[in-house]
Amino acid sequence: MEPLAQAADAAHYDLSVLTLFLQADWVVKAVMIGLAFASVWCWAVIFNRAAVFAQTQRAIRRFEKSFASNPSFGVLEEQFATHRHGLAPIFAAGIAEWRQSMNEKAWATDGIRSRVSLVVELALTEESAALQRRLSVLATVGSAAPFIGLFGTVWGIMNAFTAIAASEDTSLAVVAPGIAEALFATALGLLAAIPAVIAYNKLSSDAARLTAQMESFADRYMALVSRKLDAGEVV
């Protein structure tokens, strides 16, 4: 067949996205569906983490502002009793341990200081882990999706060559659909992987920055607790 005739045959063949999916081999279809689901999942994680990080940053700013202007632990505890993000849980954990030590008459200053420091560190670890939650999804999709798409591409090309051999026809009308289906799987893999990698790097950096802010507060908080203990104050 002449080149112009081959091009005309290929042009008349429907290469729309829906057609490529419907006419693909079941293995390639499974790859396409999996990659599409992974892409949607990644975007859901991205929007969720972005919202959580913004909420946490606002909570940190509000608490730090109150903490800097009002040194009374009792007032701060009452003001932020219902807050579950940022610095409030860390502060509440330290106050709870201090109060429990006093209630149980464990009055040794060094003992209270070490126990409060321990629970503050544990609360900080929990808050940091909460920030990192679901980011592993982005890392996994970002690293695995291109290879999954490549597997679909290889499988589709194998089917295309099989069709060529069966039909004994190398015209574009025979080759183009199978090759297009195969390359579409690769495109879906990249479509899932690229946003996942970019978002993972950005969100990981944001999580590290928020964790650093909480660590800085924990140090200042423990310094103030130590000073109050040495001064004989109670909560």
Phi, psi and omega in degrees: 000139181292153181304318181295323179292322177297317180297322179294320178297318180293323182295327180281349180277134181285113180248031178291163182301314181298317180294319178300321180290312185295326184266000180286158174297156185297329177293315179295322176300316179299319178297315181298315181296316180298318180291322177296318177297318179298321179296315179297318179299317179299316180294325176296317178296318181300311181294320179296312182293322178298318179293318179296318181295319178296318178296318180294319179297319178295319180295321179297316181296317180297316183292317181297324178296314179291321181296322181287330185263344184224102183283358182282115181295323181298317180294317179296319179298317179291321183293324185246027184297328184263001183279135183239012181229156173076229188272338184302314179297325179294314178298314182297323179297318179294317179296318181299318180292319178300314182293321179295321177298320180291320180295327180269009177060031172269079194270356181299123186300315180295323178295315178298315181300316181291322180290318177298318178299320181295313182290328176295317178297320179295317178296321178297319178298318179296318179294320178295319178296324178296324178292324182280351185301135177074354178292335177297333177299315180295318179297318181294313180295318181299327181270329187266329187302317179299324181287324176295316176298321178295323176299315177298323179294313180299316180297317180295321179293322176301317178295323180296316179293326176297319179294323178297315181295322182290322183273345183054037181223124182256021180290160180298329180298333178271319186281318190302313183301313181295318179295319180297318177300318181295314181292332178296324177297319177296318179299319178295322177299316178292324179297327177279322189283318187298309177297326181296316180294314180298314181294322180298315179297317181292313183290325176297320177295318179295319179297319178296322179294316179295320178297320178297322177296318179292323177295320178297318178296318181300321178295315179294323179296313180293327176296319179291320177299314180299319179294319179293322178296316180295332179276355178081019179282155178234162178239000000 
